[in-house]
Structures are given as structure tokens and as C-alpha cells.
């Protein structure tokens, strides 16, 4: 709703997800890790992350330095999306989404648009990647927000989500049929 052009808004909705599976990095949910560990692992595996994120992404950098009135700030991961013609700032949060996270992301988007965005590019988009989120809280916080921002969860690949656990017996049965069929 914060992107005025309907076509661009539709592309943005299709470009981003509610949850990102980051199972290719060597960090487990149970590990004692910090946000920077996840960020560095994503940067080291940027090709895999881009494939997870979706079509049209180009990696610009991690800990992307923003200088605002001689103060330094750092965007965790900065990408450019060719389909949307805009910068996309991913901010990582180890913990559950908090309303205060929105203020940090809003500031980064304003600084990117003012100091980094080229005149021919669309306004920047922010993605808050949190370990956990309450959809009702997120919707309440962003309903009057005027910047294009998404909040999504990430999983580090430490298990199968509950809705998909029901499929395990079915998959095992298919694998057994295939292996038996290959022997005969």
C-alpha cells in the first residue's frame, strides 16, 4: 500500500516472502549466536541467499555504511532489485519482531533514499528478517507506516515446520515405492 504505482506494488508483493529458509549456513537455532553471525554467513553464501530471496536481486554489500551528518550507521545487507529498480535493505534481528525495529529500518530507508538512491531509481524497500514474529503485532505497527517495508521470519533449517511434518510419511512411502520399483 505504500508503493503508489500498482504494477510496482504487485511486483514487490510477489518478490518478497513471509519466511526465508536459511538452511545452508552452519548455524542452528539452538546455538548461541548473534545477528552478525547470520549476516556474515549470508554474505559468505550470497548466491544461495539471492536464490532464496527471489528473482532480480544483486548484492551490494553487508554492513553497508551510511553517513548521516557525520554519524555512521550500517545496514546489515544491502541489495538492488532489478525488477523493482530499487535498493532493498535487509535488517536482521535475532529475536522476535519488536515495534522499535521499525524506527531503525525507517531511518535506514530515509538515509538510503536521500544519500544513496540514484534519481532514476524507485524508493528503497526494507525487509526486517526476525527470528520470530507475531503477525497481529506486525500488522498493527505497520498499518500507518508510509515506507515500503516488509517483516518476515527466517529459519535456520533446524527442522521441518509443523504443517509439513504431516507429509513425512507420504514422502517416505513414495521413496520406498520408487526404490522397490528400481530393484525389480
Backbone as ProteinMPNN parsed JSONL, in Angstrom:
{"seq_chain_A": "XXXXXXXXXXXXXXXXXXXXXXXXXXXXXXXXXXXXXXXXXXXXXXXXXXXXXXXXXXXXXXXXXXXXXXXXXXXXXXXXXXXXXXXXXXXXXXXXXXXXXXXXXXXXXXXXXXXXXXXXXXXXXXXXXXXXXXXXXXXXXXXXXXXXXXXXXXXXXXXXXXXXXXXXXXXXXXXXXXXXXXXX", "coords_chain_A": {"N_chain_A": [[0.814, -1.199, 0.0], [2.147, 1.14, 0.392], [3.532, 1.719, -1.857], [3.045, 3.652, -4.554], [2.629, 3.151, -7.372], [0.715, 0.766, -8.923], [1.502, -1.488, -10.45], [4.241, -1.778, -9.805], [3.932, -2.178, -7.066], [2.602, -4.644, -7.072], [4.614, -6.282, -8.13], [6.472, -6.054, -6.065], [5.103, -7.286, -3.933], [4.998, -9.903, -4.896], [7.702, -10.415, -4.93], [8.758, -10.728, -2.393], [8.849, -12.665, 0.669], [7.049, -14.314, 3.369], [8.497, -15.851, 5.027], [11.851, -16.911, 5.275], [13.94, -19.518, 4.457], [16.931, -20.335, 5.685], [18.821, -22.5, 5.438], [21.312, -23.265, 4.606], [23.435, -22.251, 5.93], [25.844, -22.625, 8.538], [24.671, -22.515, 11.179], [22.706, -23.128, 13.964], [19.383, -22.971, 15.32], [19.447, -23.479, 18.032], [21.984, -22.782, 18.773], [24.234, -20.5, 20.401], [24.202, -17.578, 19.123], [24.891, -14.47, 17.416], [23.367, -11.675, 15.731], [25.173, -10.748, 13.809], [26.61, -13.042, 13.163], [24.797, -14.508, 11.588], [24.428, -12.665, 9.528], [27.086, -12.519, 8.451], [27.352, -15.158, 7.595], [25.364, -15.259, 5.637], [26.405, -13.354, 3.839], [28.73, -14.722, 3.077], [27.579, -16.756, 1.7], [26.219, -15.603, -0.44], [25.181, -16.034, -3.023], [23.475, -18.238, -2.674], [21.674, -17.092, -0.88], [20.534, -15.089, -2.461], [19.192, -16.702, -4.261], [17.329, -17.733, -2.516], [16.008, -15.404, -1.749], [14.772, -14.42, -4.073], [13.849, -13.427, -7.433], [15.89, -11.27, -9.439], [17.655, -9.942, -7.711], [20.611, -8.193, -6.771], [23.644, -8.248, -5.111], [24.875, -5.767, -2.985], [26.289, -5.171, -0.625], [27.389, -6.057, 2.735], [26.958, -4.775, 6.054], [26.66, -2.178, 5.138], [27.764, 1.038, 4.849], [26.299, 3.961, 6.017], [26.398, 7.389, 5.982], [25.344, 9.953, 7.925], [25.078, 13.2, 8.468], [27.729, 13.268, 9.527], [27.628, 11.073, 11.226], [27.927, 7.55, 11.597], [26.149, 4.772, 10.313], [24.986, 1.422, 9.855], [23.734, -0.709, 7.437], [22.551, -3.967, 7.565], [22.425, -5.894, 5.354], [22.616, -5.05, 2.003], [20.918, -4.839, -1.023], [20.234, -4.62, -4.557], [17.311, -4.519, -6.414], [16.567, -5.531, -9.534], [14.137, -5.884, -10.881], [12.373, -4.284, -9.481], [13.707, -1.932, -9.53], [15.117, -0.714, -7.376], [16.779, -0.053, -4.231], [17.199, -2.539, -1.725], [17.007, -3.038, 1.593], [18.023, -5.292, 3.935], [17.436, -6.017, 7.221], [18.619, -7.687, 9.981], [17.326, -9.502, 12.726], [17.886, -11.148, 15.687], [16.085, -11.856, 17.568], [12.56, -11.879, 18.456], [10.25, -9.934, 16.479], [10.084, -6.51, 17.236], [8.248, -3.547, 17.912], [9.938, -1.284, 17.967], [11.933, -1.898, 16.159], [11.049, -1.068, 13.723], [11.478, 1.694, 13.615], [14.274, 1.914, 13.324], [14.644, 0.675, 10.815], [13.102, 2.404, 9.236], [14.564, 4.77, 9.434], [16.95, 3.965, 8.125], [15.95, 3.53, 5.522], [15.131, 6.122, 4.798], [17.614, 7.431, 4.873], [19.002, 5.991, 2.896], [17.448, 6.639, 0.641], [17.838, 9.404, 0.52], [20.663, 9.735, 0.39], [21.893, 7.719, -1.156], [20.35, 6.491, -3.168], [19.788, 6.602, -6.67], [18.701, 9.122, -9.044], [17.009, 7.98, -11.011], [15.966, 5.747, -9.843], [13.554, 3.823, -7.952], [11.954, 4.415, -4.728], [13.598, 3.145, -1.808], [13.269, -0.14, -0.368], [12.535, -1.872, 2.61], [13.36, -4.808, 4.43], [12.664, -6.502, 7.253], [14.163, -9.07, 8.819], [13.312, -11.34, 11.072], [13.797, -13.546, 13.848], [11.497, -14.474, 14.859], [8.006, -13.698, 14.687], [4.993, -11.967, 15.487], [2.178, -11.922, 13.76], [-0.113, -10.281, 14.127], [0.841, -8.216, 15.778], [2.793, -7.143, 14.069], [1.184, -6.271, 11.888], [-0.337, -4.321, 13.184], [1.608, -2.442, 13.86], [2.665, -1.626, 11.375], [0.516, -0.575, 9.952], [-0.038, 2.207, 9.675], [2.224, 3.106, 8.581], [4.467, 4.741, 6.35], [6.493, 3.961, 4.576], [7.835, 1.618, 2.188], [7.949, -1.465, 3.489], [8.69, -4.685, 4.633], [8.046, -7.363, 6.891], [9.503, -10.302, 7.884], [9.962, -13.732, 8.79], [12.802, -15.743, 9.618], [14.242, -18.955, 9.193], [16.641, -21.195, 10.387], [16.948, -23.701, 9.412], [16.726, -25.909, 11.116], [14.901, -27.856, 11.384], [11.802, -29.389, 10.315], [9.009, -27.471, 9.428], [5.993, -27.421, 11.375], [3.457, -27.662, 9.847], [4.311, -29.13, 7.643], [5.269, -31.505, 8.586], [3.379, -33.488, 8.545], [3.565, -34.497, 6.019], [5.733, -36.193, 5.932], [5.405, -39.095, 6.328], [4.123, -39.668, 3.886], [6.034, -38.886, 1.968], [8.099, -40.643, 2.672], [6.836, -43.039, 1.996], [6.563, -42.763, -0.799], [9.255, -42.689, -1.517], [9.976, -45.284, -0.79], [8.403, -46.822, -2.559], [9.502, -46.002, -5.007], [12.159, -46.896, -4.694], [11.755, -49.659, -4.457], [10.618, -50.185, -6.905], [12.736, -49.665, -8.57], [14.377, -51.82, -8.119], [13.26, -54.061, -9.167]], "CA_chain_A": [[0.0, 0.0, 0.0], [2.999, 2.331, 0.447], [4.113, 1.922, -3.178], [1.92, 4.24, -5.292], [2.407, 2.522, -8.663], [0.116, -0.547, -8.675], [2.307, -2.528, -11.083], [5.426, -1.955, -8.971], [3.47, -2.757, -5.799], [2.334, -6.07, -7.313], [5.919, -6.941, -8.259], [7.06, -6.095, -4.724], [4.403, -8.318, -3.158], [5.441, -11.212, -5.413], [9.148, -10.558, -4.78], [9.173, -10.987, -1.018], [8.207, -13.803, 1.321], [6.759, -14.185, 4.795], [9.513, -16.603, 5.761], [13.019, -17.281, 4.491], [14.661, -20.672, 4.985], [18.369, -20.127, 5.514], [19.353, -23.761, 5.95], [22.616, -23.528, 4.02], [24.503, -21.726, 6.773], [26.186, -23.556, 9.607], [24.226, -22.006, 12.471], [21.454, -23.77, 14.36], [18.541, -22.146, 16.211], [19.824, -23.73, 19.424], [23.316, -22.224, 19.018], [24.331, -19.164, 20.96], [24.727, -16.78, 18.026], [24.478, -13.071, 17.362], [22.878, -11.304, 14.402], [26.315, -10.61, 12.904], [26.963, -14.386, 12.688], [23.875, -14.822, 10.494], [24.765, -11.745, 8.441], [28.342, -12.948, 7.825], [27.102, -16.423, 6.898], [24.617, -14.925, 4.416], [27.346, -12.705, 2.923], [29.616, -15.762, 2.556], [26.758, -17.605, 0.835], [25.315, -14.629, -1.042], [24.484, -16.618, -4.177], [22.374, -19.054, -2.161], [20.679, -16.196, -0.301], [19.815, -14.451, -3.566], [18.253, -17.695, -4.785], [16.27, -17.804, -1.515], [15.273, -14.136, -1.718], [13.903, -14.309, -5.231], [14.356, -13.014, -8.738], [16.278, -9.902, -9.718], [18.482, -9.322, -6.683], [22.053, -8.058, -6.929], [24.233, -7.953, -3.801], [25.704, -4.57, -2.917], [27.24, -5.354, 0.466], [26.906, -6.186, 4.11], [27.398, -3.653, 6.879], [26.754, -1.055, 4.205], [27.952, 2.255, 5.637], [25.519, 5.169, 5.736], [26.905, 8.543, 6.712], [24.293, 10.953, 8.077], [25.569, 14.324, 9.261], [28.987, 12.795, 10.113], [27.437, 9.872, 12.056], [27.91, 6.314, 10.819], [25.151, 3.748, 10.561], [25.305, 0.302, 8.976], [22.652, -1.6, 7.016], [23.085, -5.327, 7.628], [22.615, -6.415, 3.997], [22.011, -4.166, 1.015], [20.776, -5.41, -2.359], [19.473, -3.866, -5.533], [16.407, -5.411, -7.131], [16.434, -5.04, -10.908], [12.721, -5.87, -11.261], [11.731, -3.156, -8.804], [14.565, -0.774, -9.735], [15.298, -0.03, -6.1], [17.607, -0.651, -3.185], [16.456, -3.331, -0.741], [17.81, -3.16, 2.808], [17.631, -6.36, 4.855], [17.915, -5.823, 8.582], [18.465, -8.961, 10.682], [17.063, -9.459, 14.158], [17.982, -12.491, 16.256], [14.932, -12.097, 18.428], [11.218, -11.623, 17.949], [9.992, -8.581, 15.998], [9.645, -5.517, 18.213], [7.842, -2.316, 17.233], [11.073, -0.36, 17.861], [12.723, -2.264, 14.976], [10.516, -0.301, 12.602], [12.124, 3.003, 13.6], [15.613, 1.75, 12.762], [14.501, 0.424, 9.383], [12.596, 3.63, 8.626], [15.701, 5.677, 9.336], [17.837, 3.471, 7.067], [15.326, 3.768, 4.219], [15.206, 7.563, 4.514], [19.015, 7.756, 4.587], [19.318, 5.424, 1.582], [16.772, 7.429, -0.393], [18.424, 10.741, 0.452], [22.107, 9.784, 0.155], [22.445, 6.633, -1.971], [19.467, 6.228, -4.316], [20.002, 7.39, -7.894], [17.454, 9.807, -9.44], [16.143, 7.136, -11.84], [15.54, 4.575, -9.078], [12.4, 3.94, -7.056], [12.283, 4.482, -3.3], [14.14, 1.925, -1.209], [12.367, -1.042, 0.349], [13.18, -2.522, 3.748], [12.877, -6.114, 4.88], [13.125, -6.894, 8.586], [14.178, -10.527, 8.98], [13.324, -11.622, 12.504], [13.752, -14.965, 14.18], [10.111, -14.801, 15.176], [7.144, -12.516, 14.607], [3.57, -12.11, 15.74], [1.571, -11.237, 12.618], [-1.033, -9.235, 14.6], [1.666, -7.09, 16.225], [3.394, -6.547, 12.872], [0.15, -5.544, 11.148], [-0.727, -3.143, 13.955], [2.699, -1.482, 13.806], [2.922, -1.098, 10.025], [-0.696, -0.118, 9.264], [0.013, 3.635, 9.361], [3.605, 3.362, 8.175], [4.438, 5.26, 4.983], [7.616, 3.473, 3.778], [7.669, 0.213, 1.782], [8.692, -2.311, 4.42], [8.117, -5.984, 4.936], [8.602, -8.073, 8.037], [9.468, -11.729, 7.595], [10.716, -14.582, 9.708], [13.779, -16.624, 8.985], [14.534, -20.218, 9.875], [18.0, -21.621, 10.101], [16.962, -25.052, 8.874], [16.958, -26.891, 12.16], [13.811, -28.812, 11.443], [10.704, -29.244, 9.369], [7.897, -26.752, 10.053], [4.881, -28.283, 11.789], [2.479, -28.026, 8.822], [4.879, -30.053, 6.662], [5.603, -32.779, 9.229], [2.366, -34.465, 8.142], [3.935, -35.054, 4.72], [6.879, -37.112, 6.052], [5.057, -40.479, 5.985], [3.813, -39.732, 2.461], [7.304, -38.828, 1.251], [8.784, -41.919, 2.926], [6.144, -44.068, 1.208], [6.928, -42.569, -2.207], [10.648, -43.112, -1.66], [10.011, -46.752, -0.717], [7.849, -47.343, -3.814], [10.494, -45.741, -6.05], [13.318, -47.782, -4.526], [11.334, -51.032, -4.754], [10.396, -50.257, -8.346], [14.04, -49.657, -9.23], [15.072, -53.088, -7.896], [12.562, -55.143, -9.854]], "C_chain_A": [[0.853, 1.257, 0.0], [3.701, 2.6, -0.871], [2.99, 2.408, -4.096], [1.624, 3.57, -6.629], [1.924, 1.084, -8.445], [0.931, -1.684, -9.266], [3.553, -2.832, -10.246], [5.044, -2.585, -7.634], [3.208, -4.256, -5.961], [3.632, -6.854, -7.447], [6.562, -7.082, -6.887], [6.414, -7.182, -3.876], [4.844, -9.705, -3.593], [6.916, -11.473, -5.134], [9.582, -10.981, -3.383], [8.319, -12.062, -0.379], [7.891, -13.479, 2.774], [7.814, -14.883, 5.634], [10.622, -17.01, 4.799], [13.728, -18.437, 5.185], [16.135, -20.49, 4.655], [19.086, -21.361, 6.061], [20.736, -24.102, 5.429], [23.755, -22.926, 4.835], [24.667, -22.624, 7.994], [25.897, -22.969, 10.987], [22.892, -22.662, 12.76], [20.705, -22.85, 15.32], [18.992, -22.295, 17.664], [21.19, -23.154, 19.773], [23.208, -20.849, 19.671], [25.0, -18.293, 19.895], [24.238, -15.349, 18.151], [24.073, -12.765, 15.927], [24.017, -11.242, 13.392], [26.76, -11.966, 12.369], [26.09, -14.777, 11.496], [24.202, -13.941, 9.284], [26.032, -12.184, 7.706], [28.166, -14.248, 7.058], [26.324, -16.185, 5.608], [25.564, -14.293, 3.396], [28.288, -13.734, 2.3], [28.888, -16.677, 1.575], [25.769, -16.752, 0.043], [24.555, -15.2, -2.237], [23.288, -17.451, -3.717], [21.281, -18.175, -1.562], [19.864, -15.518, -1.393], [18.809, -15.427, -4.162], [17.086, -17.872, -3.824], [15.385, -16.567, -1.585], [14.342, -13.98, -2.902], [14.613, -13.739, -6.44], [14.791, -11.548, -8.754], [17.185, -9.234, -8.709], [19.949, -9.292, -7.081], [22.608, -7.59, -5.582], [25.107, -6.709, -3.886], [26.719, -4.706, -1.787], [26.578, -5.604, 1.798], [27.617, -5.142, 4.969], [27.656, -2.439, 5.987], [26.727, 0.25, 4.995], [27.087, 3.39, 5.109], [26.078, 6.285, 6.601], [25.819, 9.603, 6.727], [24.81, 12.022, 9.037], [26.756, 13.902, 10.139], [28.823, 11.64, 11.122], [27.325, 8.653, 11.156], [26.799, 5.384, 11.289], [25.407, 2.646, 9.539], [24.076, -0.563, 8.721], [23.235, -3.008, 6.968], [23.408, -5.874, 6.242], [21.901, -5.487, 3.021], [22.069, -4.82, -0.359], [20.152, -4.364, -3.269], [18.581, -4.858, -6.237], [16.142, -4.808, -8.499], [14.974, -4.952, -11.338], [11.982, -4.669, -10.672], [12.485, -1.847, -9.001], [14.746, 0.018, -8.442], [16.279, -0.783, -5.209], [16.696, -1.417, -2.231], [17.392, -3.577, 0.437], [17.231, -4.252, 3.689], [18.266, -6.071, 6.203], [17.602, -7.097, 9.355], [18.254, -8.741, 12.17], [17.061, -10.891, 14.682], [16.707, -12.858, 17.022], [13.624, -11.854, 17.699], [11.094, -10.172, 17.485], [9.503, -7.717, 17.138], [9.257, -4.25, 17.467], [8.992, -1.324, 17.05], [11.943, -0.661, 16.642], [12.299, -1.445, 13.762], [11.199, 1.069, 12.494], [13.513, 2.939, 12.983], [15.531, 1.556, 11.252], [14.02, 1.671, 8.648], [13.728, 4.634, 8.425], [16.638, 5.253, 8.208], [17.253, 3.749, 5.683], [15.385, 5.244, 3.841], [16.627, 7.965, 4.152], [19.435, 7.201, 3.227], [18.704, 6.268, 0.47], [17.408, 8.807, -0.558], [19.866, 10.721, -0.044], [22.655, 8.755, -0.821], [21.647, 6.417, -3.257], [19.781, 7.168, -5.473], [18.661, 8.013, -8.321], [16.488, 8.931, -10.255], [15.611, 5.908, -11.106], [14.314, 4.878, -8.223], [12.872, 4.023, -5.615], [12.721, 3.12, -2.788], [13.056, 1.156, -0.465], [13.155, -1.701, 1.472], [12.529, -3.855, 4.054], [13.503, -6.384, 6.245], [13.033, -8.407, 8.684], [14.356, -10.83, 10.459], [13.261, -13.126, 12.732], [12.313, -15.41, 14.413], [9.283, -13.532, 15.036], [5.704, -12.904, 14.911], [2.877, -11.27, 14.674], [0.645, -10.102, 13.065], [-0.258, -8.002, 15.045], [2.265, -6.374, 15.024], [2.363, -5.716, 12.121], [-0.259, -4.263, 11.867], [0.344, -2.052, 13.837], [2.814, -0.843, 12.426], [1.7, -0.473, 9.35], [-0.677, 1.366, 8.901], [1.398, 4.063, 8.895], [3.64, 3.756, 6.71], [5.61, 4.819, 4.102], [7.353, 2.024, 3.375], [8.572, -0.684, 2.628], [7.952, -3.614, 4.636], [8.782, -6.555, 6.169], [8.425, -9.545, 7.747], [10.263, -12.465, 8.657], [11.778, -15.33, 8.918], [13.933, -17.868, 9.846], [15.917, -20.653, 9.447], [18.074, -23.081, 9.682], [17.191, -26.128, 9.902], [15.821, -27.902, 12.274], [12.746, -28.499, 10.419], [9.573, -28.503, 10.068], [6.718, -27.689, 10.305], [3.897, -28.63, 10.672], [2.999, -29.089, 7.835], [5.257, -31.404, 7.258], [4.612, -33.871, 8.856], [2.725, -35.153, 6.828], [5.053, -36.093, 4.808], [6.489, -38.556, 5.74], [4.757, -40.656, 4.493], [5.096, -39.754, 1.631], [8.073, -40.127, 1.438], [8.16, -43.033, 2.109], [6.49, -43.976, -0.264], [8.36, -43.035, -2.434], [10.758, -44.638, -1.647], [9.485, -47.362, -2.018], [8.849, -47.175, -4.943], [11.662, -46.694, -5.919], [12.956, -49.235, -4.812], [11.137, -51.211, -6.263], [11.709, -50.306, -9.104], [14.768, -50.981, -9.09], [14.481, -54.211, -8.739], [12.696, -55.03, -11.293]], "O_chain_A": [[0.364, 2.332, -0.348], [4.398, 3.606, -1.0], [2.07, 1.644, -4.388], [0.454, 3.433, -6.987], [2.637, 0.274, -7.853], [1.044, -2.744, -8.649], [3.881, -3.995, -10.007], [5.768, -3.442, -7.128], [3.554, -5.045, -5.082], [3.74, -7.969, -6.935], [7.139, -8.126, -6.58], [7.109, -7.919, -3.176], [5.042, -10.586, -2.757], [7.342, -12.627, -5.102], [10.667, -11.537, -3.215], [7.206, -12.337, -0.825], [8.393, -12.505, 3.335], [8.008, -14.556, 6.805], [10.365, -17.401, 3.661], [14.073, -18.344, 6.362], [16.53, -20.492, 3.489], [19.853, -21.277, 7.02], [21.28, -25.146, 5.787], [24.92, -23.076, 4.468], [23.726, -23.295, 8.418], [26.772, -22.932, 11.852], [22.035, -22.74, 11.88], [21.31, -22.055, 16.038], [18.924, -21.339, 18.437], [21.525, -23.045, 20.953], [22.217, -20.138, 19.506], [26.226, -18.277, 19.782], [23.299, -15.055, 18.89], [24.404, -13.519, 15.012], [23.845, -11.642, 12.24], [27.239, -12.049, 11.238], [26.59, -15.316, 10.508], [24.244, -14.423, 8.152], [26.052, -12.219, 6.475], [28.757, -14.429, 5.993], [26.59, -16.834, 4.596], [25.533, -14.652, 2.219], [28.614, -13.631, 1.117], [29.515, -17.301, 0.719], [24.612, -17.137, -0.126], [23.386, -14.869, -2.432], [22.211, -17.373, -4.307], [20.095, -18.47, -1.713], [18.646, -15.384, -1.271], [17.701, -15.035, -4.528], [15.966, -18.135, -4.261], [14.162, -16.665, -1.491], [13.236, -13.46, -2.755], [15.835, -13.592, -6.452], [14.138, -10.693, -8.155], [17.464, -8.043, -8.846], [20.465, -10.25, -7.657], [22.094, -6.642, -4.989], [25.974, -6.608, -4.753], [27.893, -4.387, -1.974], [25.377, -5.396, 1.971], [28.718, -4.692, 4.654], [28.694, -1.78, 6.064], [25.772, 0.525, 5.722], [27.132, 3.736, 3.928], [26.212, 6.133, 7.815], [25.413, 10.098, 5.676], [24.958, 11.792, 10.237], [26.771, 14.155, 11.343], [29.786, 11.275, 11.798], [26.711, 8.707, 10.091], [26.545, 5.231, 12.484], [25.977, 2.901, 8.478], [23.458, -1.082, 9.651], [24.301, -3.217, 6.388], [24.543, -6.275, 5.984], [20.723, -5.177, 3.196], [23.117, -5.289, -0.801], [19.614, -3.356, -2.809], [19.038, -5.934, -6.622], [15.573, -3.723, -8.618], [14.606, -4.043, -12.082], [11.079, -4.113, -11.297], [11.971, -0.775, -8.681], [14.559, 1.234, -8.404], [16.561, -1.965, -5.404], [15.569, -1.001, -1.963], [18.427, -4.231, 0.304], [16.09, -4.156, 4.139], [19.481, -5.902, 6.309], [16.454, -7.541, 9.385], [18.912, -7.907, 12.792], [16.326, -11.743, 14.182], [16.32, -14.024, 17.1], [13.594, -11.651, 16.486], [11.751, -9.285, 18.029], [8.631, -8.115, 17.911], [9.894, -3.915, 16.469], [9.011, -0.591, 16.061], [12.624, 0.234, 16.141], [13.11, -1.168, 12.879], [11.464, 1.542, 11.389], [13.888, 3.816, 12.205], [16.264, 2.197, 10.499], [14.491, 1.957, 7.547], [13.833, 5.267, 7.374], [17.075, 6.092, 7.419], [17.975, 4.158, 4.774], [15.659, 5.578, 2.689], [16.831, 8.752, 3.228], [20.15, 7.872, 2.484], [19.363, 6.574, -0.524], [17.501, 9.314, -1.676], [20.261, 11.593, -0.819], [23.789, 8.901, -1.279], [22.227, 6.184, -4.318], [20.009, 8.363, -5.283], [17.602, 7.48, -7.989], [15.275, 9.129, -10.189], [14.878, 5.11, -11.692], [14.071, 6.018, -7.829], [14.031, 3.743, -5.309], [12.272, 2.081, -3.272], [12.068, 1.724, 0.0], [14.322, -2.048, 1.291], [11.312, -4.013, 3.952], [14.724, -6.483, 6.37], [11.937, -8.966, 8.637], [15.425, -10.603, 11.026], [12.737, -13.874, 11.907], [11.961, -16.568, 14.191], [9.785, -12.426, 15.24], [5.265, -14.019, 14.629], [2.979, -10.043, 14.684], [0.628, -9.051, 12.426], [-0.644, -6.876, 14.734], [2.251, -5.145, 14.959], [2.64, -4.574, 11.755], [-0.5, -3.239, 11.228], [0.015, -0.871, 13.727], [3.038, 0.363, 12.323], [1.834, 0.107, 8.273], [-1.264, 1.742, 7.886], [1.697, 5.256, 8.829], [2.921, 3.171, 5.9], [5.705, 5.276, 2.962], [6.722, 1.278, 4.124], [9.796, -0.661, 2.497], [6.732, -3.632, 4.8], [9.943, -6.264, 6.454], [7.33, -9.992, 7.404], [11.121, -11.893, 9.329], [11.659, -15.521, 7.707], [13.774, -17.826, 11.066], [16.308, -20.496, 8.291], [19.167, -23.641, 9.607], [17.79, -27.16, 9.597], [15.811, -28.72, 13.194], [12.791, -27.471, 9.743], [9.206, -28.861, 11.187], [6.48, -28.626, 9.545], [3.523, -29.796, 10.55], [2.216, -29.85, 7.266], [5.536, -32.348, 6.52], [4.962, -35.051, 8.851], [2.254, -36.256, 6.55], [5.293, -36.808, 3.836], [7.179, -39.201, 4.951], [5.101, -41.683, 3.908], [5.225, -40.55, 0.7], [8.636, -40.66, 0.482], [8.873, -43.886, 1.58], [6.69, -45.0, -0.917], [8.648, -43.7, -3.429], [11.539, -45.215, -2.403], [10.065, -48.322, -2.526], [9.037, -48.086, -5.749], [12.12, -47.25, -6.917], [13.776, -49.973, -5.358], [11.454, -52.263, -6.819], [11.79, -50.921, -10.167], [15.69, -51.255, -9.859], [15.152, -55.211, -8.992], [12.167, -55.862, -12.03]]}, "name": "protein", "num_of_chains": 1, "seq": "XXXXXXXXXXXXXXXXXXXXXXXXXXXXXXXXXXXXXXXXXXXXXXXXXXXXXXXXXXXXXXXXXXXXXXXXXXXXXXXXXXXXXXXXXXXXXXXXXXXXXXXXXXXXXXXXXXXXXXXXXXXXXXXXXXXXXXXXXXXXXXXXXXXXXXXXXXXXXXXXXXXXXXXXXXXXXXXXXXXXXXXX"}
